Amino acid sequence: MKNFVVKTIANAGALAVAVWLLDKITLTGDGTGKKVGTLLVVALIFGVVNFIVKPIVQLLSLPLLVLTLGLFTLIVNALMLLLTSWVADGLDLSFHVEGFWTAILGGLIISIVSWALNMILPDGD
């Protein structure tokens, strides 16, 4: 359980950095508390999408992953971020990713920041 909480916090931090760096990834809200709550819910959605959908997409795109020596992973990460934005929009959360190229850059930022935060934050194992 502790590992799940740590990964969710790392995802929320990575999403916050992407929102801060990219103008076309937006998070709106009345106050800081609402924005933090929205970030945590979006991080949960992002975690579920990455846990359930991403392995299936990676398996189906395995030939492209091998052909591009893994660079197609950037496309898969962008699609997962766009799917998270779509689900958040469906749940009436104030998180939106505008455009495919923004999603690619956002996915790259989120991957790097999430990796760095997972290295720093304590692990439950």
Secondary structure as GFF3:
##gff-version 3
##sequence-region A 1 125
A	DSSP	alpha_helix	2	21	.	.	.	ID=ss1
A	DSSP	beta_strand	25	27	.	.	.	ID=ss2
A	DSSP	alpha_helix	32	60	.	.	.	ID=ss3
A	DSSP	alpha_helix	62	67	.	.	.	ID=ss4
A	DSSP	alpha_helix	72	90	.	.	.	ID=ss5
A	DSSP	beta_strand	95	97	.	.	.	ID=ss6
A	DSSP	alpha_helix	100	120	.	.	.	ID=ss7
###
